[in-house]
Amino acid sequence: MKVYGWAGGPRLRLASMAVVALTAVISVLIVGNFLLPAGKQPAADSAAVTPDPNTPQWSEPPLPSTGSATPGPRPSVTPSAPATQGTVAQWAAGLAPKVGIPVPALQAYASAELKLAASKPGCHLAWTTLAGLGRIESNHGQEGGAVLGADGKPSKTIVGIPLDGKNGTKVITDTDGGRLDGDAQYDRAIGPMQFIPTTWGSWGRDGNGDGAVDPHNIFDAALAAGEYLCSGSRDLGRAADWQSAVLSYNAVDVYLKDVFARADEYGKLSRTP
C-alpha cells in the first residue's frame, strides 16, 4: 500500500490540496466522453468541450441493474456487464484476466455498484472507481504477498502503519482496544480498503450477506467504501462530486491522480476486445 499522508477520510493521512488542474481534466472528460440525460448536466458544464487527444480518456463502464437504460452519465461505448447480482460471478471471471484484478475483488466492486445503484441511484458509482481505490489501498487485497480468497478475505491480515504522528500521519490513539487492527496503542488502517476503526464503526457494511460486518473482507469493505463515497447526496457522474468523493477518502492531490489513472485504465481495459 502507498502512504500519502494524513487526510481525514477512511485512511487518515496528511493533506496536500493541489488539485485544480485535475478538476479541469475530469470536467473535460465527463463532458466530452459521457452521455448525459436531458436536464442532468448543470448549466455551468453545458458548453461543448473538445477533449485534448493527449489526455487520458475517462471510460468507466456501467453495470446496469436492469435491462432498461441506466440513469446518469455513461460512456458512448458500453462493454458487456452483469445485469443482476446473479451474473456478477460469471462476468468477473471473464473480465479479471483482462484487467488484472482478482476475481473476488472484481466481484466485490461490481456487487457494490449494483447494490448502490439500487439503494442510491442518484450516486452513479461505477465499479472502476472502487477498483481504483482498491488498487492503491491494498493491491486488491494482495498487499504484502497476500492471496485474496474466494470468500473475499486475504490470506494475511492487511494493516497499515500506526497513526502515531510519524511518517506524515496524525496521532490517533487506540479506539478499538486493538480488536480490528491488532494495535492497542494507536489506530491503524485496516483491510483491503484501509478504513480506520472509528470510520469502519460508522460505515461498515455486510457486503456478502453472511451476517458479519468485517473490514478485512473485500465484499464488506467495498460496499462500505461505496456508501462512504456516495454520502452527502453526491452524484459521481459529475466531475466535482467524483473529485470530492475521492478526496474525502484521502485528501491528497497525488492520491486523486493515482485513483483517476487506475480507474481510467480499468475502464479502458474492460472495453478491449
Secondary structure as the mmCIF struct_conf table of DSSP 4:
data_model
#
loop_
_struct_conf.conf_type_id
_struct_conf.id
_struct_conf.beg_label_comp_id
_struct_conf.beg_label_asym_id
_struct_conf.beg_label_seq_id
_struct_conf.end_label_comp_id
_struct_conf.end_label_asym_id
_struct_conf.end_label_seq_id
BEND BEND1 GLY A 8 ARG A 11
STRN STRN1 SER A 16 SER A 16
HELX_RH_AL_P HELX_RH_AL_P1 VAL A 20 ASN A 33
STRN STRN2 PHE A 34 LEU A 35
HELX_LH_PP_P HELX_LH_PP_P1 LEU A 36 PRO A 37
TURN_TY1_P TURN_TY1_P1 ALA A 38 LYS A 40
BEND BEND2 GLN A 41 GLN A 41
HELX_RH_3T_P HELX_RH_3T_P1 ALA A 43 ASP A 45
BEND BEND3 ALA A 47 ALA A 47
HELX_LH_PP_P HELX_LH_PP_P2 THR A 50 ASP A 52
TURN_TY1_P TURN_TY1_P2 PRO A 53 ASN A 54
BEND BEND4 THR A 55 THR A 55
HELX_LH_PP_P HELX_LH_PP_P3 PRO A 56 TRP A 58
HELX_LH_PP_P HELX_LH_PP_P4 GLU A 60 PRO A 62
BEND BEND5 SER A 65 SER A 68
HELX_LH_PP_P HELX_LH_PP_P5 ALA A 69 PRO A 71
BEND BEND6 GLY A 72 GLY A 72
STRN STRN3 ARG A 74 PRO A 75
BEND BEND7 SER A 76 VAL A 77
BEND BEND8 ALA A 83 THR A 84
HELX_RH_3T_P HELX_RH_3T_P2 GLN A 85 THR A 87
HELX_RH_AL_P HELX_RH_AL_P2 VAL A 88 VAL A 99
TURN_TY1_P TURN_TY1_P3 GLY A 100 GLY A 100
HELX_RH_AL_P HELX_RH_AL_P3 VAL A 103 SER A 119
TURN_TY1_P TURN_TY1_P4 PRO A 121 CYS A 123
HELX_RH_AL_P HELX_RH_AL_P4 TRP A 127 SER A 138
TURN_TY1_P TURN_TY1_P5 ASN A 139 GLN A 142
HELX_RH_3T_P HELX_RH_3T_P3 GLU A 143 GLY A 145
STRN STRN4 LEU A 148 LEU A 148
TURN_TY1_P TURN_TY1_P6 ALA A 150 ASP A 151
BEND BEND9 GLY A 152 GLY A 152
STRN STRN5 PRO A 154 PRO A 154
BEND BEND10 SER A 155 LYS A 156
STRN STRN6 VAL A 159 PRO A 162
STRN STRN7 ASP A 164 ASP A 164
BEND BEND11 GLY A 165 GLY A 165
TURN_TY1_P TURN_TY1_P7 ASN A 167 GLY A 168
HELX_LH_PP_P HELX_LH_PP_P6 THR A 169 LYS A 170
STRN STRN8 VAL A 171 VAL A 171
STRN STRN9 THR A 173 THR A 173
BEND BEND12 THR A 175 ASP A 176
TURN_TY1_P TURN_TY1_P8 GLY A 177 ASP A 181
BEND BEND13 GLY A 182 GLY A 182
BEND BEND14 ALA A 184 GLN A 185
STRN STRN10 TYR A 186 TYR A 186
STRN STRN11 ARG A 188 ILE A 190
TURN_TY1_P TURN_TY1_P9 GLY A 191 GLN A 194
STRN STRN12 PHE A 195 PHE A 195
HELX_RH_AL_P HELX_RH_AL_P5 PRO A 197 TRP A 203
BEND BEND15 GLY A 207 GLY A 211
TURN_TY1_P TURN_TY1_P10 PRO A 215 HIS A 216
BEND BEND16 ASN A 217 ASN A 217
HELX_RH_AL_P HELX_RH_AL_P6 ILE A 218 LEU A 229
TURN_TY1_P TURN_TY1_P11 CYS A 230 CYS A 230
HELX_RH_3T_P HELX_RH_3T_P4 SER A 231 SER A 233
TURN_TY1_P TURN_TY1_P12 LEU A 236 GLY A 237
BEND BEND17 ARG A 238 ARG A 238
HELX_RH_AL_P HELX_RH_AL_P7 ALA A 239 TYR A 249
STRN STRN13 VAL A 252 VAL A 252
HELX_RH_AL_P HELX_RH_AL_P8 ASP A 253 SER A 270
TURN_TY1_P TURN_TY1_P13 ARG A 271 ARG A 271
#
